[in-house]
Amino acid sequence: MRPNKEYILELVNKNNWSQNKFAKKAGVSNATISRWINGKRGAGPELIAGIIRAFPNESINKLFFL
């Protein structure tokens, strides 16, 4: 399962969240979000769970490439 980074960042912007606020909503560190956004790290299980936590009303099919 690979996160749809473009769509997720669109949601972050739509909600007027900073990167730090997104990290808090996801329950992961700001560094984890930063590394993922900048392509330095892939999305591990912790980040995948965090994305679902941050956007509970969004379709899994939109958040991730299955």
Beta strands, then each sheet from edge to edge (+ up, - down):
strand 1: 2-3
strand 2: 64-65
sheet 1: 1+ 2-
end
